[in-house]
Structure formats: structure tokens, C-alpha cells
Amino acid sequence: MIYGEKRVARPIRWAMVGGGHGSQIGYIHRSAALRDFCFELVAGAFDLDFARGKAFGQQLHVAADRCYPDYQTMFNQEAQRTDGIEAVSIATPNGTHYDICKAALLANLHVICEKPLCFTVKQAEELAELAAKQQKIVAITYGYAGHQVIEEGRRLIADGVLGDIRIVKMEFAHGFHNVAVEKDTESTKWRVDPKMAGPSYVLGDLGTHPLFIAEVLLPHLRIKRLLCSRQSFVQSRAPLEDNALTLMEYDTGAVGSVWSSCVNAGSMHGQRIRIIGEKASLEWWDEQPNQLRLEIQGEPVRILERGMGYLHDSALKEDRIGGGHPEGLFEAWSNLYARFAEAIVCKNEGRRFDVWYPDISAGVEGVRWVENCVKSADLGAVWVEYQ
């Protein structure tokens, strides 16, 4: 269990690009990063409007002279300081991620980036090569993976409780964009603009979340080919989809599916993953994130609860309160940010970090999956070899 003791020798000097006033995700980045004293927010380029961003940064206790008008200025000026930033989080629209991430790596900074990492596999692989050259980590904020019972599922599968895996059923399908809410909501408007969102909407914004959880649970599976059909039920969003169905075949013979949607009217969140093996099945739902459903053929259903002693030690390691008390998304993100900090320290010291986290390879794979889905859908929902 986490009791609040320090996990790194000193807080990592940290900045944000984006995440200013009105940002949907900025506060959760800050809450997660600062909770375990692994990071210290010392600088930021929080807003395209410099005056507004500077005022907001000062409300976060960032010194006025370290609130910058843009990320280039911040990287250049912080590099001149003996106490300059060491890491940066990117919480800006999708279309800016590649340029900011590349600039940060060239400035010798570790990077924590919102997904998608970028728009194309070529760009993603370029960033991966640059990160390796610079000896810096790039982490992707697939925050839901930080829930502790995901680790329990990973261990149960590795222990063979499910047997050979046959079916992987994934979905992230909420209903909050069942009409054109983007007409009145700035934070949604860019998500349906191809110039800012890229080649997809819900595939990249939603579908990659359960896809990464599947990668954590089933690291041995590799996608062989897929078929994707996507729709724009709110016609003004075309060519970007607000609903997509993806079928996948894995190299082991297992099959998978992903339903990505923002028009599932009435659904609050709708992210679920079900892993079906020859002997048993697992299911996790992010609206009840403290529970993992284990169904062994011929036996009563088991509901495994977070924080209980019957779980694997690795699934108990990041508990923040005892079993029975609910933990949520802030705790999950905090777990990942603490891992990011430890990975940064290990990279700086040339040591191996053996705990999984959504790293640059997860970012590359997310972009690769979206690219293949779009290709399949645009060819008329046909099977394509996964490349």
C-alpha cells in the first residue's frame, strides 16, 4: 500500500504545455503528478492567450517569469537555468503533439503526452528513435490502466487461470456526444476537426484506451489483421467517425473486437474489457473500477475487490486506502505518474525500470492501430494485414 513516503530522491522539475483554464484534462494531470511529491510544477505555457495563461499559472503558484507565451520560448529559456525543467506534460489538441514532443526531446526533456502521440506511424517511429537517441522516456497517459485490479487481471492470465485466450471483447462507448454538442462546446469542437484531431475521432480518442488495457493484460498477443467499419451518425462530423466497429485476428488464433462510440445514447461511460479463455473469463468495467469479475466455467462467479488480501501482491502495491473504500480515476492517474517519475529517474541513472507503464511503444501502437482501422474503413470495411 502507498503511505505517502517519497518515491524519488527529490521531485522532478516539471512543466505543462496546455492544460490551462477550461482544459478538460489539465487538472487531472496536475493532481496526479503532484500527489506523491514525485513532480514539482515550476513552469508552463498554459494557454495560447499569454495573458490568460500567465494569470492561470500564477494561480497554480508558478512564478510569473516562468509562465511562458509558448512552448518554444519555455524550452529555450528553461534550458538556460540551473534549475530548469526536466520533464514536460503535453495536454494540447492532437494536432500539436508531434511538434511539441519532438521539440521537448530535442531540448533533452522527458515527455508525458496525451494520446494520440501523433497522426502517423512514420511520425511515431521517428519520435521513438529520437527518444532512444536522447535517452529520454516518452509516456502516454492511458490513465485507466492505472487501476490496480488491471494488474490482478494481468497476473491471473499470466498464471494460466484462463487458459489459452480465445476472445478479447473491448468497448468504450458513451452517449454524451449523441448530438452535435461541438457547436456549443469549444473543448469538443477541435475533436471533430481533422486538422486538429487527425484521421479519426472515437477510434483514437476512445478505442485506444481499452486497446492498451488489452496490451497490458495480454502482452503476448499480436494483431495479425483487422477490419473496421466507421460511421458519422452526426453528419457534420464527417469524415471523422463518431462510431466504429473493429474486428481483429491475433497471431495466436484468438479474435478480438473494439466498439468505439460517443453516440451510445444513455451510456455514462461504457468502457469495458472482457477476456475469454478456454477455462475462464475476466471482465472489467471502468464505472465499477474497484471490481474484477472472474468467471470460471462450472463455478460460481467471483467478484474480486480492490485492496483485499487474496489478490496478488503486485495488485495491492498501489492501494492508497484500504479495501472497501472506493478509489477512482485520480488514483489511477496518480499511480501512473508515480511510475513515470520512477522511470525517469531510472533512465537518468542508466538503470532498468521493470514495472510496466504506457511508454513510447504504447504510443506507437495506438497510432498504428488507428491508421490500420482508418485504412480498412476507407477501403470499404475490408480486412487489411496489420502493418
C-alpha positions as CSV (number, residue, x, y, z in Angstrom):
1,M,0.0,0.0,0.0
2,I,1.1,3.6,-0.6
3,Y,1.5,5.6,2.6
4,G,3.0,8.8,1.0
5,E,6.7,8.2,1.6
6,K,8.9,9.7,-1.1
7,R,9.4,7.5,-4.2
8,V,12.2,9.6,-5.8
9,A,15.1,11.4,-4.1
10,R,13.7,14.8,-5.0
11,P,10.7,16.0,-7.0
12,I,11.3,16.2,-10.7
13,R,11.1,19.8,-12.0
14,W,8.1,19.7,-14.3
15,A,6.2,21.9,-16.7
16,M,3.0,21.7,-18.7
17,V,2.1,22.7,-22.3
18,G,-1.6,23.4,-22.4
19,G,-3.9,22.3,-19.6
20,G,-4.9,25.9,-18.8
21,H,-8.2,27.3,-17.6
22,G,-11.1,25.4,-19.1
23,S,-9.0,22.4,-20.1
24,Q,-10.9,19.1,-19.5
25,I,-7.7,17.2,-18.6
26,G,-5.3,19.7,-17.2
27,Y,-6.4,19.4,-13.6
28,I,-6.2,15.6,-13.6
29,H,-2.6,15.8,-14.9
30,R,-1.6,18.2,-12.1
31,S,-3.5,16.3,-9.4
32,A,-1.9,13.0,-10.4
33,A,1.6,14.4,-10.9
34,L,1.7,16.3,-7.6
35,R,0.0,13.8,-5.3
36,D,3.1,11.7,-4.4
37,F,5.6,14.5,-4.5
38,C,7.3,13.0,-7.5
39,F,6.9,16.1,-9.6
40,E,7.1,19.9,-8.8
41,L,5.2,22.2,-11.2
42,V,7.7,25.1,-11.8
43,A,6.9,26.3,-15.3
44,G,4.2,26.3,-18.0
45,A,2.9,27.5,-21.3
46,F,-0.6,27.0,-20.3
47,D,-2.6,28.9,-22.9
48,L,-2.4,30.3,-26.4
49,D,-3.6,33.6,-24.9
50,F,-0.4,34.5,-22.9
51,A,-2.1,36.9,-20.5
52,R,-4.7,34.4,-19.6
53,G,-2.2,31.6,-19.3
54,K,0.2,33.7,-17.1
55,A,-2.7,34.6,-14.8
56,F,-3.7,31.0,-14.6
57,G,-0.2,29.8,-13.9
58,Q,0.2,32.2,-11.1
59,Q,-3.0,30.8,-9.6
60,L,-1.1,27.5,-9.6
61,H,1.8,29.1,-7.7
62,V,4.0,29.1,-10.7
63,A,6.3,32.2,-10.7
64,A,5.2,34.9,-13.2
65,D,8.6,34.8,-15.0
66,R,8.2,31.1,-15.6
67,C,4.8,31.4,-17.2
68,Y,5.6,31.4,-21.0
69,P,3.8,32.5,-24.1
70,D,4.6,29.3,-26.0
71,Y,6.5,26.0,-25.6
72,Q,9.4,27.0,-27.8
73,T,10.2,30.0,-25.5
74,M,9.7,27.9,-22.5
75,F,12.1,25.2,-23.6
76,N,14.8,27.7,-24.7
77,Q,14.6,29.8,-21.6
78,E,14.4,26.9,-19.1
79,A,17.5,25.4,-20.7
80,Q,19.4,28.5,-19.6
81,R,18.6,27.9,-15.9
82,T,20.5,25.8,-13.5
83,D,17.1,24.8,-12.0
84,G,15.4,24.4,-15.4
85,I,12.6,21.9,-16.1
86,E,13.5,18.2,-16.5
87,A,10.1,16.9,-17.8
88,V,7.0,18.2,-19.5
89,S,3.4,17.1,-20.0
90,I,1.6,17.8,-23.2
91,A,-2.1,18.5,-22.8
92,T,-2.9,20.2,-26.0
93,P,-5.1,19.2,-29.1
94,N,-3.9,16.2,-31.0
95,G,-2.6,18.1,-34.0
96,T,0.1,19.7,-31.9
97,H,1.5,16.6,-30.1
98,Y,4.2,15.6,-32.7
99,D,5.8,19.0,-32.9
100,I,5.8,19.6,-29.1
101,C,7.0,16.2,-28.3
102,K,9.9,16.4,-30.8
103,A,10.9,19.8,-29.6
104,A,10.9,18.6,-26.0
105,L,13.1,15.6,-26.8
106,L,15.5,17.8,-28.7
107,A,15.6,20.0,-25.6
108,N,16.6,17.0,-23.5
109,L,13.4,16.7,-21.7
110,H,11.4,13.7,-20.6
111,V,7.9,13.8,-22.1
112,I,4.4,12.8,-20.8
113,C,2.0,13.1,-23.7
114,E,-1.7,12.9,-24.2
115,K,-2.8,10.3,-26.7
116,P,-2.6,10.0,-29.7
117,L,1.1,10.5,-29.7
118,C,0.8,11.9,-33.3
119,F,-1.1,11.2,-36.5
120,T,1.1,8.7,-38.5
121,V,3.1,5.6,-37.7
122,K,6.1,7.3,-39.5
123,Q,5.9,10.2,-37.1
124,A,5.5,7.9,-34.1
125,E,8.5,5.8,-35.1
126,E,10.6,8.9,-35.6
127,L,9.7,10.1,-32.1
128,A,10.6,6.6,-30.7
129,E,14.0,6.7,-32.4
130,L,14.6,10.3,-31.1
131,A,13.6,9.3,-27.5
132,A,16.1,6.4,-27.7
133,K,18.9,8.6,-29.0
134,Q,18.2,11.3,-26.3
135,Q,17.9,8.6,-23.6
136,K,14.6,10.1,-22.5
137,I,11.3,8.5,-21.7
138,V,8.0,9.3,-23.5
139,A,5.0,8.2,-21.5
140,I,1.4,8.2,-22.8
141,T,-1.5,9.0,-20.5
142,Y,-3.7,5.9,-20.8
143,G,-4.9,6.7,-17.3
144,Y,-7.4,4.0,-16.9
145,A,-4.7,1.4,-16.9
146,G,-3.5,2.7,-13.5
147,H,-6.4,1.0,-11.7
148,Q,-4.9,-1.7,-9.5
149,V,-7.3,-4.6,-10.5
150,I,-5.9,-4.4,-14.0
151,E,-2.7,-5.7,-12.6
152,E,-4.6,-8.5,-10.9
153,G,-6.1,-9.5,-14.2
154,R,-2.7,-9.5,-15.8
155,R,-1.3,-11.8,-13.2
156,L,-4.3,-14.2,-13.3
157,I,-3.9,-14.5,-17.1
158,A,-0.1,-15.0,-16.8
159,D,-0.7,-17.7,-14.1
160,G,-2.9,-19.6,-16.6
161,V,-6.2,-19.3,-14.8
162,L,-8.0,-18.5,-18.0
163,G,-6.1,-21.0,-20.2
164,D,-5.4,-20.2,-23.8
165,I,-7.1,-16.9,-24.8
166,R,-9.8,-17.2,-27.4
167,I,-11.7,-13.9,-27.5
168,V,-11.0,-10.3,-26.5
169,K,-14.0,-8.0,-26.4
170,M,-13.4,-4.3,-25.9
171,E,-15.6,-1.3,-25.9
172,F,-15.5,2.4,-25.0
173,A,-18.9,3.7,-25.9
174,H,-20.5,6.7,-24.1
175,G,-23.5,8.7,-25.2
176,F,-22.6,12.3,-24.4
177,H,-22.0,13.3,-28.0
178,N,-25.1,11.8,-29.4
179,V,-25.9,15.2,-30.9
180,A,-23.6,17.9,-32.3
181,V,-22.5,19.2,-28.9
182,E,-19.4,20.6,-30.5
183,K,-21.4,23.5,-31.9
184,D,-21.6,25.0,-28.4
185,T,-18.5,23.4,-26.7
186,E,-15.1,24.6,-27.5
187,S,-13.3,21.7,-25.8
188,T,-15.2,19.3,-28.1
189,K,-15.1,21.3,-31.3
190,W,-11.4,20.6,-32.1
191,R,-12.0,16.8,-31.6
192,V,-14.2,16.7,-34.8
193,D,-11.9,18.9,-36.9
194,P,-9.5,16.7,-39.0
195,K,-6.8,19.4,-38.9
196,M,-6.6,19.2,-35.1
197,A,-7.9,15.7,-34.3
198,G,-6.2,13.8,-37.1
199,P,-7.6,11.0,-39.2
200,S,-10.1,9.7,-36.6
201,Y,-12.3,10.8,-33.7
202,V,-13.6,8.0,-31.5
203,L,-11.1,5.4,-32.7
204,G,-8.2,7.4,-31.4
205,D,-9.9,9.2,-28.6
206,L,-11.8,6.3,-27.1
207,G,-10.9,2.9,-28.7
208,T,-7.2,3.1,-27.9
209,H,-7.9,3.1,-24.1
210,P,-9.3,-0.5,-23.9
211,L,-6.8,-1.5,-26.6
212,F,-3.9,-0.5,-24.3
213,I,-5.5,-2.3,-21.4
214,A,-5.7,-5.4,-23.6
215,E,-2.0,-5.0,-24.3
216,V,-1.2,-4.8,-20.6
217,L,-3.4,-7.9,-19.9
218,L,-2.2,-9.9,-22.9
219,P,1.3,-8.8,-23.9
220,H,1.8,-12.0,-25.8
221,L,-0.9,-11.3,-28.4
222,R,-0.1,-9.5,-31.7
223,I,-2.7,-8.3,-34.1
224,K,-2.4,-10.1,-37.4
225,R,-5.2,-8.3,-39.4
226,L,-8.3,-6.3,-38.8
227,L,-11.5,-5.0,-40.3
228,C,-13.0,-1.7,-39.4
229,S,-16.3,0.0,-40.2
230,R,-16.9,3.6,-39.1
231,Q,-19.8,5.9,-39.3
232,S,-20.6,9.6,-38.8
233,F,-24.1,9.5,-37.4
234,V,-23.9,13.2,-36.7
235,Q,-23.3,14.1,-40.3
236,S,-21.4,17.4,-39.6
237,R,-18.6,15.3,-38.2
238,A,-17.8,13.6,-41.4
239,P,-15.2,12.5,-42.5
240,L,-14.4,11.8,-38.8
241,E,-16.4,9.0,-37.2
242,D,-18.5,9.1,-34.0
243,N,-19.0,5.3,-34.1
244,A,-16.7,2.4,-35.2
245,L,-16.7,-1.3,-35.0
246,T,-13.4,-3.1,-35.4
247,L,-12.8,-6.9,-35.7
248,M,-9.3,-8.3,-35.2
249,E,-7.5,-11.6,-35.6
250,Y,-4.4,-12.3,-33.5
251,D,-1.4,-14.3,-34.4
252,T,-2.3,-17.0,-31.9
253,G,-5.7,-17.6,-33.5
254,A,-7.6,-15.6,-30.9
255,V,-10.1,-12.9,-32.1
256,G,-11.0,-9.5,-30.8
257,S,-13.4,-6.7,-31.2
258,V,-13.5,-3.0,-30.3
259,W,-16.6,-0.8,-30.2
260,S,-15.7,2.9,-30.1
261,S,-18.5,5.3,-29.9
262,C,-19.7,8.7,-28.5
263,V,-23.3,8.2,-29.6
264,N,-24.3,5.3,-27.3
265,A,-27.2,7.3,-26.0
266,G,-27.8,6.9,-22.3
267,S,-24.4,5.4,-21.6
268,M,-22.4,7.2,-18.9
269,H,-19.0,5.9,-19.9
270,G,-19.2,2.4,-21.3
271,Q,-15.6,1.3,-21.2
272,R,-15.4,-2.5,-20.7
273,I,-13.0,-5.3,-21.5
274,R,-13.8,-9.0,-21.4
275,I,-11.1,-11.6,-21.8
276,I,-12.4,-15.1,-22.6
277,G,-10.1,-18.1,-22.3
278,E,-10.6,-21.8,-22.6
279,K,-11.2,-22.3,-18.9
280,A,-12.4,-18.9,-17.6
281,S,-13.2,-15.3,-18.4
282,L,-12.4,-11.9,-16.9
283,E,-14.3,-8.7,-17.2
284,W,-13.6,-5.1,-16.0
285,W,-15.8,-2.1,-16.3
286,D,-14.5,1.4,-15.6
287,E,-17.7,2.6,-14.0
288,Q,-17.0,-0.1,-11.3
289,P,-13.2,0.1,-11.4
290,N,-12.6,-1.4,-8.0
291,Q,-14.0,-4.8,-9.1
292,L,-12.8,-7.5,-11.4
293,R,-15.3,-10.2,-12.5
294,L,-13.8,-13.7,-12.7
295,E,-15.9,-16.4,-14.2
296,I,-14.5,-20.0,-14.1
297,Q,-16.6,-22.5,-16.1
298,G,-18.7,-24.6,-13.8
299,E,-18.1,-22.5,-10.7
300,P,-19.9,-19.5,-9.1
301,V,-19.0,-16.0,-10.3
302,R,-16.3,-14.3,-8.3
303,I,-16.1,-10.5,-7.8
304,L,-12.6,-9.7,-6.9
305,E,-12.4,-6.5,-4.9
306,R,-9.6,-4.0,-4.9
307,G,-7.5,-3.9,-1.7
308,M,-8.3,-7.4,-0.5
309,G,-5.6,-9.8,0.7
310,Y,-6.5,-12.6,-1.7
311,L,-5.1,-10.5,-4.6
312,H,-1.6,-10.8,-6.0
313,D,1.0,-8.6,-4.1
314,S,1.6,-6.5,-7.2
315,A,-2.1,-5.7,-7.4
316,L,-2.0,-4.5,-3.8
317,K,1.1,-2.4,-4.1
318,E,-0.5,0.8,-5.3
319,D,-3.6,0.8,-3.0
320,R,-4.0,4.2,-1.3
321,I,-6.8,3.4,1.1
322,G,-7.9,0.0,2.5
323,G,-10.3,-2.4,0.8
324,G,-13.9,-1.3,0.8
325,H,-13.2,2.4,0.3
326,P,-13.7,3.2,-3.4
327,E,-10.8,4.6,-5.4
328,G,-11.2,6.2,-8.8
329,L,-9.6,7.8,-11.8
330,F,-7.5,10.3,-9.9
331,E,-5.8,7.4,-8.0
332,A,-5.3,5.5,-11.2
333,W,-3.6,8.5,-12.9
334,S,-1.5,9.1,-9.7
335,N,-0.3,5.5,-9.9
336,L,0.9,6.1,-13.5
337,Y,2.5,9.4,-12.8
338,A,4.5,7.8,-9.9
339,R,5.6,5.1,-12.3
340,F,6.6,7.8,-14.9
341,A,8.7,9.5,-12.2
342,E,10.5,6.3,-11.3
343,A,11.1,5.5,-14.9
344,I,12.6,9.0,-15.4
345,V,15.0,8.5,-12.5
346,C,16.0,5.1,-13.7
347,K,16.6,6.4,-17.2
348,N,18.7,9.3,-15.9
349,E,20.8,6.8,-13.8
350,G,21.1,4.2,-16.5
351,R,19.1,1.6,-14.6
352,R,16.4,-0.7,-15.9
353,F,12.8,0.0,-14.9
354,D,11.0,-3.3,-14.7
355,V,7.4,-2.1,-14.0
356,W,5.1,-1.7,-17.0
357,Y,3.7,1.7,-17.9
358,P,2.3,3.2,-21.2
359,D,5.6,4.1,-22.8
360,I,6.6,5.2,-26.3
361,S,5.9,1.8,-27.7
362,A,2.3,2.1,-26.5
363,G,2.1,5.4,-28.2
364,V,3.4,4.0,-31.5
365,E,1.0,1.0,-31.3
366,G,-2.0,3.3,-30.7
367,V,-1.2,5.3,-33.8
368,R,-0.6,2.1,-35.7
369,W,-4.0,0.7,-34.7
370,V,-5.9,3.9,-35.7
371,E,-4.0,4.1,-39.0
372,N,-4.9,0.5,-39.9
373,C,-8.5,1.0,-38.8
374,V,-8.9,4.1,-41.0
375,K,-7.3,2.3,-43.9
376,S,-9.7,-0.7,-43.6
377,A,-12.8,1.6,-43.2
378,D,-11.8,3.8,-46.1
379,L,-11.4,0.8,-48.4
380,G,-15.0,-0.2,-47.6
381,A,-14.6,-2.1,-44.3
382,V,-12.3,-4.8,-45.6
383,W,-9.7,-7.0,-43.9
384,V,-6.3,-5.5,-44.0
385,E,-3.0,-7.0,-42.9
386,Y,-1.8,-5.2,-39.8
387,Q,1.2,-3.1,-40.6
